[in-house]
């Protein structure tokens, strides 16, 4: 009799347990790698829920999402792809918001190399890294900057293109490019190199939006993680890495 009661209790516990896993899977624009690692670690420490992070170019992620990738949350480097995800039925209406506004910088691993816009015209500079402008908004911002400075044609032979902002960073870090356009968040703690913060007037604002994807619609952890990103603790981390914050209400 006791055995029957125990079995009945186990069956009840199994059938009434939450059907979703206590985790969420997030596609993250590569420029936001370090901030989101810190945010996710804090989120896990506070809630006990795990966050699986994948990093890459926003455009590539959008294509993966359209092709059925298992992502539940999309932290893009622009507002265009999250909007398209909503409009095309891959994301949940009413969940899109701006979590950060990015800052473009020109960077070198060496001190005193980057000294403003004039560095780009320096004939001693032979290679300049940037990322794919079609896939990565920071690459698009770099192209807009060169256009604004009327240097696009002159510098075209010197440009080395990475697939995403992380690859552009690695080109400079490893010496395969002398300078490069990267995100401020990637070099804000660099004490040895030199960088120039590109004026906002030189490129369109890099408005980075988040959205809940359809695959995460029924996972409370996905929504809770998005809510956490909008909260004061996450905002403080985002600002610490050099982003501006303008959270939508």
C-alpha positions in Angstrom: 0.0 0.0 0.0 2.8 2.4 0.9 4.6 1.6 -2.3 1.5 2.5 -4.3 1.3 5.8 -2.4 4.9 6.6 -3.2 4.4 5.8 -6.9 1.3 7.9 -7.0 3.2 10.8 -5.4 6.1 10.5 -7.9 3.7 10.4 -10.8 2.0 13.5 -9.5 5.3 15.4 -9.1 6.4 14.4 -12.6 3.2 15.4 -14.3 2.9 18.7 -12.4 6.5 19.8 -12.9 7.1 22.7 -15.2 7.5 21.6 -18.8 10.2 24.2 -19.7 13.8 23.9 -18.7 15.2 26.4 -16.1 17.4 28.1 -18.8 17.2 30.2 -21.9 19.3 30.4 -25.1 20.4 33.8 -26.2 21.8 35.1 -29.5 24.1 38.0 -28.7 25.8 40.6 -31.0 29.5 40.1 -30.7 30.2 43.7 -29.5 28.1 42.9 -26.4 30.1 39.8 -25.3 31.7 41.1 -22.1 28.7 43.0 -20.7 26.3 40.1 -21.3 28.6 37.6 -19.7 28.6 39.7 -16.5 24.9 40.3 -16.7 24.1 36.6 -17.3 26.4 35.5 -14.4 24.6 37.9 -12.1 21.2 36.7 -13.4 22.1 33.1 -12.7 23.4 33.9 -9.2 20.2 35.7 -8.3 17.7 33.3 -9.9 19.4 29.9 -10.3 18.4 29.9 -14.0 21.1 29.2 -16.6 21.7 31.4 -19.7 23.4 29.8 -22.8 25.0 32.6 -24.8 26.0 32.5 -28.5 28.0 35.3 -30.0 28.2 36.5 -33.6 27.2 39.0 -36.2 23.6 40.3 -36.0 22.9 39.7 -39.7 24.1 36.1 -39.5 22.0 35.5 -36.4 18.9 36.8 -38.1 19.4 34.3 -41.0 19.9 31.5 -38.5 16.7 32.5 -36.7 14.7 32.4 -39.9 16.1 28.9 -40.5 14.9 27.6 -37.2 17.8 28.1 -34.8 16.8 27.4 -31.2 17.4 30.9 -29.9 14.8 32.3 -27.5 16.2 35.8 -27.0 17.9 38.0 -29.6 20.2 40.8 -28.4 21.0 42.5 -31.7 23.5 45.3 -32.6 20.8 47.2 -34.5 17.0 47.8 -34.3 16.4 46.7 -37.9 16.7 42.9 -37.5 14.6 42.7 -34.3 11.9 44.7 -36.1 12.1 42.4 -39.1 11.9 39.4 -36.8 8.7 40.7 -35.3 7.2 41.7 -38.7 8.0 38.3 -40.2 6.7 36.3 -37.3 9.9 35.1 -35.7 9.6 37.3 -32.6 6.8 38.2 -30.2 5.1 41.6 -30.7 5.4 44.1 -27.9 8.7 42.7 -26.5 11.2 44.7 -28.5 13.2 47.5 -26.7 16.5 49.3 -26.9 19.0 47.9 -24.4 22.1 49.9 -25.4 23.4 52.5 -27.8 26.8 51.6 -29.1 30.0 53.7 -29.5 32.4 53.2 -32.4 36.2 53.7 -31.8 39.4 53.5 -33.9 41.9 51.4 -31.9 45.5 50.3 -31.8 47.2 48.0 -29.4 50.1 50.5 -29.2 50.2 53.8 -27.4 50.2 57.1 -29.3 49.3 55.5 -32.6 45.7 56.6 -32.8 45.4 60.3 -32.6 42.0 61.2 -33.9 40.7 61.1 -37.5 44.1 62.2 -38.8 45.4 58.7 -38.0 43.4 57.3 -40.9 45.2 59.4 -43.4 48.6 58.6 -42.0 50.6 57.0 -44.9 52.6 54.8 -42.5 49.4 52.9 -41.6 49.1 50.0 -44.1 46.1 48.0 -42.7 42.8 49.0 -41.1 40.4 46.4 -39.8 36.6 46.7 -39.8 33.8 44.2 -39.9 31.3 43.2 -42.6 28.9 46.2 -43.0 26.1 44.0 -44.3 26.2 41.6 -41.3 27.4 43.9 -38.5 26.1 47.4 -37.6 29.5 48.4 -36.3 30.9 47.7 -39.8 28.2 49.8 -41.3 29.1 52.6 -38.9 32.8 52.3 -39.9 31.9 52.7 -43.6 29.6 55.7 -42.8 32.5 57.3 -40.9 34.9 56.8 -43.8 32.3 58.3 -46.2 31.7 61.2 -43.8 35.5 61.9 -43.8 35.7 61.4 -47.6 38.4 58.7 -47.1 36.5 55.7 -48.5 38.2 55.5 -51.9 41.7 56.4 -50.6 41.6 53.8 -47.8 39.9 50.9 -49.6 43.2 49.1 -50.5 44.1 49.2 -46.8 40.8 47.7 -45.4 40.8 44.2 -43.9 37.2 42.9 -43.3 36.2 40.6 -40.4 33.0 38.7 -40.3 32.0 40.3 -37.1 33.3 42.9 -34.6 35.2 40.2 -32.6 37.2 39.2 -35.7 38.0 42.9 -36.5 39.2 43.2 -32.9 41.3 40.0 -33.3 42.9 41.4 -36.5 44.2 44.3 -34.5 45.0 42.4 -31.4 47.2 39.8 -33.3 48.9 42.5 -35.4 47.2 41.5 -38.7 46.0 45.1 -38.8 47.7 48.1 -37.4 44.5 49.9 -36.4 40.8 49.0 -36.6 37.2 50.1 -36.0 35.8 48.3 -33.0 33.3 48.8 -30.2 34.2 50.9 -27.2 33.1 48.1 -25.0 35.9 45.9 -26.3 38.7 48.3 -25.4 37.4 50.4 -22.6 39.6 48.6 -20.1 42.7 48.6 -22.4 45.5 50.4 -20.6 48.3 49.9 -23.1 46.9 50.9 -26.5 45.3 54.0 -27.9 41.9 54.8 -29.3 39.8 57.6 -30.7 36.1 57.7 -29.9 34.5 58.5 -33.3 32.1 61.4 -33.0 28.4 60.5 -33.2 28.0 63.0 -36.0 30.2 60.8 -38.2 27.8 57.8 -38.3 24.2 56.9 -37.5 23.5 55.9 -33.9 24.0 52.2 -33.2 20.7 51.5 -31.5 20.9 48.0 -30.2 17.5 46.3 -29.6 16.5 43.1 -27.8 13.4 41.0 -28.6 11.8 37.8 -27.3 11.8 35.2 -30.1 8.8 32.9 -30.8 10.8 29.9 -29.5 11.0 31.5 -26.1 7.4 32.7 -25.9 6.4 29.9 -23.5 9.6 30.0 -21.5 9.3 32.3 -18.4 13.1 32.3 -18.0 13.5 34.0 -21.4 11.1 36.8 -20.5 12.7 37.1 -17.0 16.1 37.5 -18.6 14.8 40.3 -20.8 13.3 42.0 -17.8 16.6 41.7 -16.0 18.4 43.4 -18.8 16.0 46.4 -18.4 16.6 46.5 -14.7 19.0 48.9 -12.8 21.7 46.3 -12.1 22.1 45.3 -15.8 21.9 48.9 -16.9 24.8 49.8 -14.6 26.9 47.1 -16.2 26.0 48.2 -19.7 27.0 51.8 -18.9 30.3 50.6 -17.4 31.3 49.2 -20.8 30.8 52.5 -22.5 27.3 52.2 -23.9 24.6 54.8 -23.6 21.4 53.4 -22.2 17.9 54.4 -23.3 15.5 51.8 -22.1 12.1 51.9 -23.7 9.1 51.9 -21.4 
